[in-house]
Amino acid sequence: MKKSILIAFALFPSFFGFVSCSKTEDGTGNGNESVLHVSILPQTKASGAGHGVQSDDNLVKTLEIFIFRAEGNDAGALDTYKKFAEEDLTSLSDLPVNTTTGLKHIYAVANSHRENWNGVQSLSQFKEVCARLQSENLKDFTMTGSVEAMLQSSTSVTFAVSRLVARVELSSIKTSFAGTPYQGTLLENVKVYLTNVISERFYADGGLPEGVAILNSKMAVAGDINGCAMSGMLYEQIMQKIGATAHAIPHYFYCYPNEVEDETDETRFTKLVIQADLNGNTYYYPIPLENIERNSAYSLSVNIMRPGTLDPEQPLEKGVLDVTLNVLDWELHPQTDVEF
C-alpha cells in the first residue's frame, strides 16, 4: 500500500486571471481564464523517534505549481507558475492559482530548496532541473508529483506527490563473539555512514542525470559529509563501545534512490558501512542496499560475529554479519532477512 501526500486541484471560472484572452460561452475553449484551487491532503507517515513524526514528515514550507501546455503549436510552453511561501500555507486547502483551460501537464514541487527557476520556460527545460541531496533536511524534504489533465472552466484533479529521498535506519548493533578468540572484546571508535550516494535527481520524474556526482564514493569523504544541510545525513559516530548488549539507539541516514542491479567499477550499490576498531585494527562491515526506492524507509538490525574487511567496498564473507532488514511505512515492502 503506497502512502503519499495528495494534492487536489479544482478549477473555477475567474474574471481576474492574468492571461488576457476571449472566452467561449460555455467556458471550455482552450486559453479561457480560470482559477486553480489547490488543496494538500497529507497522508504519509514514517517511523522512529525524532525522525518520523507525522506532522514533520508532511510539513510543506513551500509549494510550487507548474502548468505546461500539452497541445497546440506551443505545446510544452510554461502556461502558469505559482509559488506559495510558508506564510501562505497556514491552510493547505483552496490555494488559488490563476491559469487557463485546455490540456495541461501539471507538476507540483514541495520544498524545492531553490531560490528561483530562472530560465525554466518550457517542460523540456523543467525536466532538466535537478534536486540536490545535500540541500535536503528534516521537516523540509522535497516532494514531487505530476498529472496530465484537460482543464475546463471547472475541473478537479487529484494526484500524489512523494519524497525524493529514502531513509536508512540502523536500529541496533551488537556483537556475538562468545566462543571465539574475540570473546569479551568490544568494538571501539565506531562510525556508521553511507557510501556511493547519488547526489542529484530530476524534479520532474525522479530520474537520474547523466554523469551525476557520487557522494562518499567508495569511502567516507569529509567534504561530502560536511556539505550536507542536514547534520548526520551521511555519517554518524557512535560514542560508546559496542558489545554483546545491543546498542539500540537508532541512527538515521538519507539518500536518493539507486537502481543499480549489478556492480561495476563505475556503478556501485549504495552501502551502509559500519567502521570499527577491534583489537587495535580497523575493520569495515559494508551492507549493500540494492534497489533503494524513493519515499521508502529501510531499517537494519546488525549482529557482528567476527572481524570485517580491510576495505569498505570489499564484500563480507558469510558468517561475519547477520543483518535483518525491514522496510517501514513511508511505503510498504515485504520484509527481507539478509545473512552474511
N, C-alpha and C positions, 0 to 999 in steps of 0.2 A: 504494500500500500504506500503510495507516494504522498508525502505530506509537503505542502507548499503554501506559499502566500498567493492568494488570488487577487487579481486586480479586475474590478468590474468597471466597464466603460458604458455610459449611457449618453446618447446624443439627443439634443433637443434643439429646436429652431431658435435662432437669435437674430435680432436686428442690429446687434452691436459687434459683429465679427470684424476682424481686422482685414479680411480679404474682401475686396470690392468686386462684386460680380452680380449678374442678374439672376433672379430666382424664377424657376418654373412654378406654375400654380400649385402643383402637388408637392413641391419641395424635394423631389427625388433626383433632379438632374445633377450631373457632376459639377462641382465647384460652387454649389449653394452654401450659404453660411450656416454654421451650426455651432452649438456649444457642447463640448465633450465633458461630461461629468464623470470624474474618476473616483472610485471607491476602492480602498485596500482592505482586504479581509485577512489578517494574519492567522494562519493555521499551522504553523510549524512549531516544533519543539525539539530540543536536544537534551542530552542527559549530562549530569555531573555538576558538582558544587562549583560555583564560580565561573564555570563555562557551561552554559546551557540553561540559564534562567529564561523561561519562555518569553517574558516581556523584553529581555535583552536581545535574544535571538531574532526577534521580529522587529526590532527598532529600525525605523526608517528616518534618517536625518535629512536626506534629500531624495527627491523623486523627479526624474526627468522623462518626459514623454516625447517620442519622436514619431511623427506620422509622415510616411513617404507615399507618394502617388504610385499606384500599381498599374495604371493603364494610360493610354493616350501617348501623344508624341513626347511628353515629358515624364514618362514612367520612370520611377526611381528618384525623381526630384523630391527634396525635402519640402513638404507642404506646411508642416507645423512643428514647432519645438516649444516646449514649456517646461520650465524648472520650478519646482516647489521647494523652497528652503525650509529649514527646520521650524521656523516660526510660522510657516504656512500649514504645518502638518499637525497642529493640535488636534484636529479631527482628520481621520483618514477616509472620510466619506464626502461625496459630492464636490470634489475638487474640479473647478471649471477649466476647460481648455477650449479656446476658440479654434475651430477647424472648418473643413469643408466636406461636402458629400462626395461620394464616389468610392471606387475600390482602393483600399489603402493597406499598406504594410505598417503595423503599429508595433513599436518597441517601447518597453519600459525598462529604465535602469534606476535602481535604488542604490544610494550610497556609492556613487561612481568615483569619488575621490578626485574628480577633475575640476579645475578652476573654470575651464571653458571648453568648448568644442569648435574652436575656430577652424575653418576650412572644411567642416562637415556640412555639405550642401546636397548630398545625394546618398542613396542607400549604399552604393558601392564604396563611397568614402567612409561611411559609418562602419561598414563591415571590415575595414582595415584598422580600426582603432582598438587598442588593447588595454585591458585592465592589468595592473601590476600587483603581484602578490605582496610585495614589500609595503604597499600602501594599505593593505587590509588591516582591520583592527576589530577587537571585540566591540560589540554594540554598534558596529558600523560596517558589516560585511556587504560587499557588492552582491546584488541580486538582479537577475535579468530575465526577461521573457519576451515573447513576441506572438503576434497573431496576424492573419490576413482577414480583412472583413470588408464587406460592402456597406459603407456608411451612408445612410439615408438621413432624412431630417430628424428621425427619432429611431435610434438603434442602440441596442445593448450588446456588448461584447465582454465575455469573461475569459481570462486566461491566467496561467500560473507564472510566477517568477520564482527562481530558486537561486541559492547561493552558488557562486563560482567555486568557493573553497570546499575542501574536505577537511575533517578534523580527525587527528590520530591521537588517541589517548593511551599512555602507558598507565594502566590501572594499578598494577602491582608488580613487584620484582623481589625475588628471593633466591637463595642458593640451596642446593641439595648435595652437599659434599660428604655426607655421612658414609662411612665405609670406604673412603678414598684417602689418598695421601693429603688431600686438602681439607680434611675434616677439621672443623673449628676455625678455619681461615676465613677472613672477611674480605669482601670486595671494598676497595678504597678508591677515593678520588673518582667517583662515578659521574660520568657525563652521558647525557642522552640527547640525540639530535637526529634530524632528518637529513639525508643526502639525496643528491640527484633530483632536485626540486625544480619543477617548471616555474619560470619567473613571470610569464605573461599568458593571457588567454584573451581571445576576441570577445568583446562585449556582445556582439550580435548573436553568436551561436555557441560561444564557449570553445571554439576551435583553436587549434594550435598554430601559432605563427611560424613561418619557415625561419630556420636559423635562430630560434628563441634561445636566450641565455639560460643556463642551468645554474641554480644556486646550490652551494655546498656540493659541487661536482666531485664525487668520489671521496670526499672528506669534509670535515668541518672547516669552513672558511670564515675567518673573523670579519672581513669586510661585508660578506653577505649577511651574516648574523646581525651585525650592528646596524646594517642598513634597513632593517625592518622597523616599521612604525610600532608594531606590537612587540613588547619585550617578551622573550621566550617563545616566539613563534617557531623558530627552527632549532633552538638549543636551550638546554637547561642543565644545571649541575645539581646533583643530589648531595647534600652536605654531609649526611650521616653515612656510616659504613653499612654494608648490606650483608646479611647472614641468613640463617635458616628461618628467622622470623620475618615475614614478608613486610617490605616497605610498601604500604598500601595507600600512600598519598598520591592521588592521580596527577599526572603531568600531561599537559595538552600541547599539541603542535598542529600547525595548519599548513596546508599545501594546496596547489591546484591539481586537477586531475592528471593522471599519467596512464595512458593506454598501452604502453609498451608490453608486447606479448613475449618477446624473446630478446635477451640482452645481447648487444654487440659492444664494441669499443666505444661507439658513439651514442648509442641509445641504451639507457640503463633504467632498471626499476628504481622508483623512489624507495628508500630503505629507512627504517627506524634502526639506528645504531646505538647500542649500549657500549660505552667505553669504560673500562675499569682496570685498576691495578690489582693484581693478585700475586702475593709473594714477591713484590718488587718488580714485577713485569707488567707491561701494559697489554691488555687484550681487547679485542673487539668482538661484538656479537651483533652482526648485521642481520636484520629481518626484512626480507623483500616484501614489499606491499604491491602486489600485482593488480593491475587494472583498477586503480583508485578512481572513484567517480565523484563528480561534483555533488555538493549538498548531502554527502554521506559522512557518517561518523563511525570510526573504527576504534575498537577498544582491545588492547592486548594485555594479557597477563603472562609474565615471563618467569620461568624457573631455570636457573643456570646450574648445570651439573658438573662442568669441568672447564678448563681454560679454553678461551676462544681462539680467534685467528690473530695474526700479526698485521692484518691489513683490513680496513673497514669495507673493502669491496670483495674480499675473499670469502667464498661460501663456507658456511659451517658444516662440519661433519655431523652425521647422525649421532644422537646421544649427548650432544653438547648442551642442547637447549630444548625445553618444552615451551611451546607458545600456544596459548588459547586466544583465538581471535573472535570477537563478536562485533557485528555491525549494528550500531544503535539506531535510535529512532529519528534522526534527521530524515533518513529514508531507509526503509526496512529491507534487509537482505537475509538470506539464510546464514546461520551460524557456521563458522569454519574453525576446525581444530587443526593446528599445524604442529608437527613434531620434527625436530632436528636431531 
